[in-house]
């Protein structure tokens, strides 16, 4: 029996390999609801939940390819500070939103800055990381 294309509610805790917790639905007291297999979740998470039974708890370890992928060097780019109003006030490490050609906001991080140029990284902050999840399937709808 597969949970694919069904609305699933799960509780989960996500950790990095060093044990650092980066996310947990338990802390929020609300299970996460998503449609299994619809691409709303990272690939490895969807795959794990697909064959779970309600009440089952599963520990998974995902390589970057099953999670947020590897960082893409093409997602790191420089912009002339003069062309970007407000850029002169940004510090390295700041998380900001830029707009792409389709007018969609893209989260980027400032990774470098000198007097004339500011460099942004648009890779997902979890790109390149191995992720661990403890997943508990709470409910499956139709």
C-alpha positions, -999 to 999 in steps of 0.1 A, spaced: 0 0 0 14 34 -10 8 68 5 16 84 -29 -8 113 -38 -24 111 -4 -24 139 22 0 128 49 6 143 83 40 136 99 60 147 129 97 149 123 130 160 136 158 170 112 194 168 122 228 173 106 254 145 109 270 162 140 236 159 158 227 196 155 189 199 151 178 222 123 141 216 123 114 198 143 76 197 140 75 185 176 89 218 187 60 236 169 34 211 183 19 208 148 24 179 124 35 188 89 9 182 62 18 175 26 8 155 -4 32 126 -7 50 123 -40 38 157 -52 72 173 -51 63 195 -20 90 178 0 126 169 -8 129 136 -27 143 114 1 116 126 26 88 118 1 104 84 -6 105 75 31 69 84 38 56 66 7 57 32 23 51 40 60 22 29 81 3 52 104 21 51 138 54 40 123 86 59 131 115 58 107 150 72 108 165 81 74 198 95 63 198 115 31 227 124 9 226 159 -7 213 144 -40 182 132 -21 178 165 -2 187 199 -15 214 189 -40 249 201 -43 257 239 -44 258 252 -79 286 276 -86 264 294 -111 242 304 -82 269 326 -69 270 360 -86 282 395 -81 263 427 -85 276 463 -87 266 480 -55 257 511 -74 230 492 -94 213 478 -63 197 504 -40 204 496 -4 232 472 -11 257 495 6 240 487 39 241 449 36 266 430 57 282 396 48 260 369 61 228 389 56 199 370 40 179 390 15 154 385 -13 162 395 -48 138 394 -77 144 372 -108 133 379 -144 99 364 -136 95 388 -107 97 360 -82 116 366 -49 147 345 -45 164 341 -11 201 349 -14 229 353 11 256 380 10 289 361 9 314 388 -1 315 426 -4 340 451 -14 338 488 -22 321 483 -56 307 448 -58 285 426 -36 284 389 -41 253 368 -34 248 331 -31 214 318 -42 221 281 -33 198 266 -7 214 269 27 212 231 30 227 225 -4 256 200 -1 246 188 33 237 153 44 204 154 64 189 130 89 152 128 97 133 109 123 98 107 108 66 96 125 35 91 103 6 105 122 -23 104 97 -30 96 61 -60 112 43 -74 105 9 
